[in-house]
Amino acid sequence: MPSPSTATLIAGLRGPLTQSGLMTMECFNELVVKANFGHSACLKAVVAKGLGFAIVAGALLVKLPQVFKLLGSGSAEGLSFLGVFLELLAVTLNAGYSYNQGFPFSAYGEAIFLSLQTSLIAFLVLWLSGNTIGSVLFTAAFAGLAYALAQPGLVPEQWLWYGQAANIPMVVVGKLIQIITNFRNGHTGQLSVVTVFLLFAGSVARIFTSIQETGDQMLIMSFVVSTVANGILFLQVVMYWKATQKALQKKKVNEKKKRN
């Protein structure tokens, strides 16, 4: 029998852990009450759920370094709008598909926040490139798509499935465009190393959480592909680090000369 203080602690944990969805009542009894840490099914479920919540929380900030870098420099040099747009389309369709499938929020919540932040990056790439009209039209079109996906039943389920299936080629093409752009430039321009690394780490973790929480093969495969693509981008950021610093410094010097 647990001591009175331990029993009070367990009772206090029951509500937050079960009501938040982190643990089922069965797993709470096994892991907390009985301290049965050999219960592998519950351990995997809790780790997956915890990782899922951590990824969703991290997604609130993951692309802000990229946003701040664009705003701070006033330049979108090195970023491909088409690559950003395809990434945005992929993550938005992923969010719409997962939401309509009724998957737990911890399994896809970051897609919503990534979609919002990526849309802002796409807007900035257009805006900073001088395409004011394009940036306004893009924002209106994205808002319309997001609204449609958020209305249950408005978009046919089969279309959502095809949208998720298209995720893989969109991720491949979108990232490949950015990878090729970096290769041709010989540097990664205004690409944020923090954002690229966090996206890579998040997609690795999502493979495990998707297996545990959804079992959806299409979803799992899309994260496998995303992991490979983000891994290549991260390697480029590391490999081109010195060349990127030189290129950005040279651009600053040239801009300063033009102003003078």
N, C-alpha and C positions, 0 to 999 in steps of 0.2 A: 504493500500500500504506500502511495506517495505521501510525503509529509504535507501538513496543511498549507505551508507556503508554496510547495511545488504544485499542489492541486489548484491553488488559487491562480498561479501563473499559467497552468494549462488551460484553465477555464477562461482566463483573459485572452489567451492566444487563439482559442477556438473560433471566435467570431471573425476577427480580422483575417485569419488565414483561410477560412472556408468561404466567407462571404466575398472576399476579393477574387476567388476563383483559383488561388494559388494551390490549394489542396482540396480534394474531396473529403467528405467526412470519414470515409474508409481509410484514406491515406493519413489523415490527421490522427486517427486512432492508432494506426500502425507505426508511424514515424515519431509522433509526439507523445502520445499516451503510453504506448508500449515500448517506445524507443527501439523499434525493430528496424534497424538500418540495413538489414539484409533483404528487405522487401524491394527487389530490383524494379518491379513495375511502378511502384509509387515513387521511388527515387528518380527514375527516368522522367516520370510525368511532372514531378515537382521541379526538376532541373530545367526541363523544356519550358514549363510555364514561367519560371523565374527568368530564364534567358529571354523569353518572348516579351515579358514586361520590360526587361532591361533594354532590349532593342527598341521597343516602342518609345521608351523614355529618352533614349539616346537620339532617336530620330527627330526629336524636337529641335535639336541643335546641330545635327550632323552636317547640314549643308550651309549653315550660317557662315563658317569660315570662307566658303567660296563666295557667298553674297558680299561679305565685308571686303573681300579682296577685290572684287569687281568695283564696288562703290569707292573704295579707297584709291584705286589706281585710275578710275575713270576710263578704263579700257577693258575690252573683251578679247584682247589679242590672244590667239592660241586656242580659243574655244570655238568649236564648230556648232552653229545653231542647229543644224540637222541632227548632229549627234545628241545634243541636249534634248531636242524635240522628240526623238525616238525613245530616249530614256524616259522622258515624261509620259509619253503615250503608254509605254510598257508598264510603268509603275502605277499609273492611273487605272488602266484596265485590270491590273492585278488586284487593286483595291476594290474595284467594282465587282469583279468575279467573286472574290473571297467574301465580301459583304453579302452578296446575294445568295451565296452558298450556305450562309449561316455559320461560318467558321468563327471560333472564339476571337475576340478582338486582339488578344495577345499573339495570335498567329499571323495577323496582317496589319495591325494598327499603324505600324511605321510607314506602310505604303501611303497612307493618307497624308501624313506629315511630309514625307519625301516628295509626294506629288505637289503639294502646295509650295514647298521650297524650290523644287525644280522648275515649276512654272514661273517663279520670280526670277530665277537665273536665266531662263529662256527670254523673259521680258527684257531683262537687263542687257543680254547679248544683242538683242535687236535695237534697243534704245541707245546703247552706247556706240553702236555701229552706225547711228544716224537714221535708222529706219523707224521713225516715229509712228507713222500710219500702220506699219506692219506690227509694231508692238501693241497698239490698241486693238487691232483686229484679232491678233493672236489671243489676247486676254479675254475678249468677248467669246471667242470660239471655245477656249478651254473652260470658261465658266459654264457654257451651255452643255458641254460634254460631262462635266462633273455633276451638274444638276440632274441630267438624265440618268447617270449611273447610280445616283443616290436615291432614286425613286423606285422602290421594289415593283417589278413587273413591267415597268415602262420599256426597258430594253429586254427583248426576248432572251430566255436563258441560253438558247443555242448560240446566239450572237455573242453572249458573254464568254461561252466556252471557246468559241473561235478566237475571240479577243485574247484570252489567256494563252491559247495555243500559239498565237502570233507573237506572244511575248518573247519567245526564244529567238526567232530571227530578228526581231526588233532590237533586242538587247545586243545580239551579235553585231548587227549592222551599225547600230548607234555607237557602241564602244569601238568598233573597228574603224569607224570614221575618225574618232578622236585619236586612236592609236596611230593611224596613218598620218594624221595632221601633225602629231608630235614628231613622228619619224622624219617627215619632210622638213619640218622647221628646225629639227635638231635640238629642240627644247620643248618644255611643256607650258610656256607662256604663263597665263594667269590661273592655271589649274592649281587648286589648293591641295597640298600634300595631306593635310589633316582630313579633309573631306574624302579624298580618295582612299586613304587608309581605313577610315571608319566604315566606308561603304564595303570595302573588301572584308573587314572583320565581321560586319553585320551579315553579309551574304553567306559567309562560312557558317555562322551560328544558325542562320535560318534553315540551312539544310537539315540540321538535327531537329529543330523545333517543328518544321513542317512534317517530317517523318513521324514525330511523336503525336502532334496535335491534329493533323489533317489526313495524312496518308494519301494525299492527292498526288499522283505521279507527275501530272503536268506541272503542278506547283513546285514540286521537289526538283524536277529537271530544270525549270527556269532559274532556280537559285544556284544550281550546279554551274550552269552556263554563266550566270552573273558573277559567280566567284572567280571563275577562270578569267573572264574579261577584266574584272576589277583588279585582279592580281597582276595582270600584264600592265595595266595603267599605273599601278603602284610601283612596279619595277622600273617603268619609264621615268617616273618622277624622281626616283632614287638615282638612276643612271644619268639622267640629264640635269641633275641638280646644279652643278657648276655652270654648265652651258646656259641654263635658264637664267641664273643670276646675272651672267654676263650680258645676255640678250636684253633683259629688262633694264639693266643699268645703261646699256648703249641707247636704248629707246628714250630713257629719261634725259640723257645728255643731248640727243638729237632734238627732242621737244624743247629743251631749255634754249638751245641755239636758235630754234625757229622763233621763239618768243622774243629773244633779244635781237 
